[in-house]
Amino acid sequence: MSVRHATVSTPPGPFTVVVTSDPDGRDVVLAGGWTADLDQLLPVVHPTLRPVRSERVEDLPVLDVVEKFFAGDVTGIDDVPVLQRSGPFLTRAWEVLRTVPAGQPDTYAAFAARCGRPAAVRAAANACARNAAALFVPCHRVLGSDGGLGGFRWGTPVKRWLLDHEAEHAAVPA
C-alpha cells in the first residue's frame, strides 16, 4: 500500500493528513489530526490498514479541502473519501458521524441513538476516541450529555475552536 502524508498550518495548529490510493487511484484519507508528528496519527489506524511507512510530501489535493474548511467552507470535508476499519458498531458510528451537520453538534446520547443503540453512550464516545480521520469524520461535533465539550484526542481547545468556527460559518436552519 502506497501511503503519503503532508502537514498544513491551521488556526488551531499543524494538521497532518495521511492518504492512500483506492483501486481507481484516488486519494483516500486513512488518518488526520492536529499534529506534525506522524507517530501520533498511526496508532489509531486499524492494524490491517496501518502503513509500515509513509512518504512525506509537500502537498496533497485533500489539503485544498482542509484550507477551504478553515476559510469558511465547513461542508467541503463531507465528501472526502475516508477508509477506516473496525467492527460493525464502530464502522456504523463513523458513518453516522459524517452526517452530523456543521453547526449542529450532537450529544453522545443523541449520537448513540442515531447509531441505533440509544443505551450505548460509552460505545458512542469510544467511536469518537478511536476515530483516526479527525476533521473528515467530525467527532468534534459530539458533546457531553451535559452540554460540555467532553473529550477530544487533539485537545478541548482545538475542539472548541472547531465548533465555534463551524457555528460561525455553517448554514444552520432557523
C-alpha positions in Angstrom: 0.0 0.0 0.0 1.5 3.4 -1.1 0.9 5.9 1.7 1.7 9.7 1.7 1.3 12.4 4.3 1.5 16.1 4.4 1.1 18.8 7.1 -0.5 22.2 6.7 -0.7 25.1 9.2 -4.3 25.8 10.5 -5.5 28.3 13.1 -5.7 25.6 15.9 -2.3 24.2 15.0 -0.5 22.0 12.4 -2.8 19.5 10.7 -1.4 16.3 9.2 -3.3 14.0 6.8 -2.3 10.5 5.8 -3.7 9.2 2.5 -3.5 6.0 0.4 -5.0 5.3 -3.0 -8.2 3.4 -3.7 -8.4 0.9 -6.6 -9.1 3.7 -9.0 -6.1 5.7 -7.9 -8.0 8.3 -6.0 -6.7 9.5 -2.6 -8.5 8.2 0.4 -7.8 9.5 4.0 -6.5 7.0 6.5 -5.8 9.5 9.3 -5.9 13.2 10.1 -5.2 15.2 13.2 -3.7 18.3 14.8 -0.1 17.3 14.9 3.0 17.4 12.8 4.1 14.0 14.2 3.1 11.1 12.1 3.7 8.7 15.0 0.8 10.4 16.8 -1.6 9.5 14.0 -0.7 6.0 13.0 -1.6 4.1 16.3 -5.3 4.8 15.8 -5.3 3.4 12.3 -6.6 -0.2 12.2 -3.7 -2.7 12.1 -4.8 -4.0 8.7 -4.6 -0.5 7.2 -1.7 0.9 9.2 1.2 1.5 6.9 4.8 0.4 7.7 6.0 3.7 6.2 4.6 6.9 4.7 6.2 9.2 2.2 6.2 12.8 3.4 5.1 15.1 0.6 4.8 18.9 0.4 1.2 18.9 -0.8 -1.9 16.6 -1.2 -5.1 17.5 -3.1 -7.1 16.9 0.2 -5.2 19.8 1.8 -7.1 22.2 -0.5 -10.3 21.0 1.2 -8.7 21.5 4.6 -7.7 25.0 3.7 -11.2 25.8 2.4 -12.7 24.4 5.6 -10.6 26.9 7.6 -11.5 29.7 5.2 -15.2 29.0 6.0 -16.4 26.2 3.7 -17.2 23.9 6.5 -19.2 21.4 4.4 -16.4 20.5 1.9 -15.0 17.9 4.3 -18.2 15.9 3.9 -17.3 14.5 0.5 -13.7 13.5 1.2 -13.3 9.7 0.9 -12.1 8.0 4.1 -11.0 4.5 4.8 -11.4 3.1 8.4 -12.0 -0.4 9.5 -13.4 -2.0 12.7 -16.3 -3.9 13.9 -19.9 -3.2 12.9 -20.8 -0.7 15.6 -17.7 1.5 15.1 -18.0 1.3 11.4 -21.6 2.4 11.6 -20.8 5.1 14.2 -18.2 6.6 11.9 -20.7 6.7 9.0 -23.2 8.4 11.3 -20.6 11.0 12.4 -20.3 12.1 8.9 -24.0 13.0 8.9 -23.8 15.3 11.9 -24.2 18.8 10.3 -21.6 21.5 10.9 -23.0 24.0 13.4 -25.4 21.5 14.9 -23.5 19.2 17.3 -25.0 16.1 18.8 -24.6 14.9 22.4 -23.1 11.5 23.0 -26.5 10.2 24.0 -28.2 11.5 20.8 -25.3 10.2 18.7 -25.7 6.7 20.3 -29.4 6.8 19.4 -28.6 7.9 15.8 -26.3 4.8 15.6 -29.3 2.6 16.5 -28.1 1.8 20.1 -29.5 4.5 22.4 -28.1 2.8 25.6 -24.6 2.6 24.1 -23.4 6.1 25.1 -20.0 4.8 26.2 -19.6 2.9 22.9 -20.5 6.1 21.0 -17.9 8.0 23.0 -15.4 5.2 22.2 -16.2 5.5 18.5 -15.2 9.2 18.7 -12.0 8.3 20.6 -11.0 5.6 18.1 -11.7 7.8 15.0 -8.4 8.1 13.0 -9.7 10.5 10.4 -10.4 13.6 12.6 -12.0 16.5 10.8 -13.2 14.3 7.9 -15.1 12.1 10.3 -16.1 15.0 12.5 -16.0 13.6 16.0 -15.6 17.1 17.3 -19.3 17.6 16.6 -20.3 15.4 19.6 -20.7 16.9 23.0 -21.1 15.6 26.5 -24.7 14.9 27.5 -24.5 17.9 29.9 -23.6 20.2 27.0 -19.9 20.2 28.0 -17.1 19.6 25.4 -16.4 16.1 26.5 -13.1 14.8 25.3 -11.1 15.2 22.1 -7.9 13.5 21.1 -6.4 16.7 19.9 -7.4 18.7 23.0 -10.5 20.6 24.0 -9.1 23.9 22.9 -9.0 22.6 19.3 -12.5 21.1 19.7 -13.8 24.5 21.0 -12.2 26.3 18.1 -13.7 23.9 15.5 -17.2 24.2 17.0 -17.0 28.0 17.1 -15.7 28.1 13.5 -18.5 25.8 12.3 -21.1 27.8 14.2 -19.9 30.9 12.5 -19.8 29.5 9.0 -22.5 26.8 8.8 -25.8 27.3 7.2 -28.0 26.5 10.2 -31.7 26.4 9.7 -33.6 28.9 11.8 
